[in-house]
Amino acid sequence: MQYISTRGGGDPKTYSEALLEGLAVDGGLLVPEQLPTVDAATLESWRDLGYADLATEVLGLFATDIPRDDLAALCAAAYSPDTFAAPVPLTPIGGGITLVGLSEGPTLAFKDMAMQFLGQALEYALECTGGVLNIVGATSGDTGSAAEHALRGKERISVFMLSPQGRMSAFQRAQMYSLQDANVHNIAVEGVFDDCQNLVKDLAGDLDFKRAQHLGAVNSINLARITAQVVYYFWAWLRATDSLAPAEREGFEVSFAVPSGNFGNILSGFFARGMGLPIRRLVLAANENNVLDEFFRTGVYRPRSAAQTLATSSPSMDISKASNLERFIFELVGREPQRVVAAWDQLTLAGAFDFAADLPRFADEFGIVSGTSTHDDRLSTIRAVYEQSGTVIDPHTADGVKVAREFLEDGVPMLVLETAKPEKFGETITEALGIELPLSDELKALLAAPQRVTEIPNDESALRTIIETSALH
Ligand SMILES: *Cc1c(COP(=O)(O)O)cnc(C)c1O
């Protein structure tokens, strides 16, 4: 299996190359030259596999350049009981809705699912090439902590993670700054998230520096993350159909609702559907920053500026430019790179592109529908789910449940992806339910642990100095 750019440039890449690369050389995103397919008999033959073994089967269709035994070892390490006590439990919450538990990992958010595999796969790819990699990233909370927990203690990788000083929750700070591993460097920038991201972009734009310091990224466009997320759609379908009579399972359709920001998680579901998994609808749930909902309702994609992006109570979805959408557009335009380039030229020229003429295909052909959830919706959904089932859901998952309810269909189970645990967003839970969530002893210890962070001004030279001094070479 080879990977090509959505904009048609560059040579095809192997999975291992794609995983180290991030963006394609022409600024496009890497996609499989052809999606692998899984027939009903193969799908059924995976029913008794544990999560790591299922991951080996699904990822084996993408990572064809990694020997099967090696891939199995990577998956076993990524999804070991030490990291995920019980990978991906399904929990019915009434009203035809079931939660898919993706937040059982070390940072209590779904990003651990893909990042743990990426950490293993990166170290493996570097061992094969004899290289090292210094990951530089900016985070407003969830991505940075998931990356650090996945890469801590790795021998060929170090992490330089920029975060905005004083703008993360106590919980998010503790998850990152309490790590004492020598290869993890937390850098708190005097500024906001966009300042952090601009510093990273400027640095990555300096190709000489980038090469000399072996800089890399693990952002949401990374192909290994997208493919690792495909696995839990297969897992959830298998678990949702376990209770059916064998004769009823083949082709049995379920729908998934996905709290969305960068369009990474739901894109993985789109891939799973394209591979033949019986998915009826992929329900995209947005918060008030609803550029994606606007696109899937009108066909017009109009990204917003950082200044137009609202700070909401589902902060990990406060994104107004969905970097993975290009992979969907590539399919929408029949995999013609020149049409992708034209759309992005239009975006640069006019600030928007328009696929209104294709609107009927979004649901009919691709299965994607969408909706928006607001702060009040989150609060009332958290309350309603708690009253109905006794389950406390986090604000992002609540956005998913709210929009999922608008697309319920008789006889089609609705699976909502749980993207974080409520403990991470205690303030909103207290606002919704009037209770303080009890913290486990483990979480209390985390909040009390000593922290390690370097504070810098919003200044590129300070960042360069830290990287030059501490990067692996
Ligand atoms: C990252 C994140 C999302 C959005 O996922 P995308 O892949 O960016 O669409 C939703 N909820 C939580 C809790 C997240 O951390």
The ligand as an ORCA input file, in Angstrom:
! r2SCAN-3c Opt
* xyz 0 1
  C      -9.399     16.504     19.786
  C     -10.740     16.392     20.458
  C     -11.954     16.459     19.730
  C     -11.998     16.746     18.237
  O     -11.478     15.686     17.459
  P     -11.024     15.939     15.931
  O     -10.336     14.702     15.535
  O     -10.100     17.131     15.977
  O     -12.248     16.237     15.142
  C     -13.144     16.289     20.408
  N     -13.162     16.080     21.744
  C     -12.028     16.014     22.482
  C     -12.124     15.796     23.951
  C     -10.773     16.158     21.875
  O      -9.656     16.088     22.614
*
